[in-house]
Amino acid sequence: MDIPRLHPDTIEEVKAKVDIIDVIGGHVVLKKRGKDYLGTCPFHQEKSPSFSVSPTKQMYYCFGCQAGGNAITFLMELGKQSFTEVVLDLARRYQVSVQTLEPEQRQELQRRLSQREQLYEIMAITANFYQHALNQPQGETALAYLKEERAFSEETIQGFQLGYAPAGWETLSNYLIEQKNFPPQAIVSAGLAIARKDGNSYYDRFRDRLMIPIRDLRERVIGFGGRTLSDEQPKYLNSPETELFDKGNTLYGLDRAKDAISKTDRAVVVE
């Protein structure tokens, strides 16, 4: 998303409201030592804690790798996000009203942010829906394929939240529209449904497929990969480009590997 420049007042208000212990404590186990807190550094591999966080200064510093900064810097480094992305996330978290340097863009920015949050919610609910379907009678073939042909353990299946898209044309669409009250166009925008030519009805993009959630660096579901369990073509079908899913900038599994990559400064990419 192309985000306008943030107003300095918004940035300063976020900085004033952010609690560095609250932010870092969500990622690092911190223990109080005197007036500061100590934990194991998330930016390099270490056995003895050398990562110090000061609530007074609202700063952190690692005596092992010399990483340091404030809460915003921490989240930028940890999640490989831009300054603006982090500030916007913190603004939502601490309920700070977002202003931009162009006042007329403020309403549009808020609308687009709300739209993205709705898409994230739809994707998360859909991943749970597919995961549940895998363990129902309709998902027996997909589950047998995973366990018998691929020798996947239950731990792996659960860990990667593998699922099954039912064979019906409108199973997921009806669930999201009728039971979860999402507008049809939002489901289309999420890449999960396709509008029929009449423009008044929709059908599921993924049907009778083994479903693999694709996540971003913050471990949010942004798309899916679906493997057919029949003779339907194509054999593999991915989500289309959406507001959330950019194929050219998404590497599957990076959300799970990023910490190890950061610690070892090494990555192995396979197809």
PyMOL commands that set and color helices and strands:
alter all, ss='L'
color gray80, all
select helices_A, chain A and resi 8-17+20-25+71-79+83-93+103-134+137-149+154-159+171-179+184-189+247-249+254-264
alter helices_A, ss='H'
color red, helices_A
select strands_A, chain A and resi 31-33+36-39+51-54+59-62+68-69+163-165+193-195+202-204+209-215+221-228+236-238
alter strands_A, ss='S'
color yellow, strands_A
deselect
rebuild
show_as cartoon
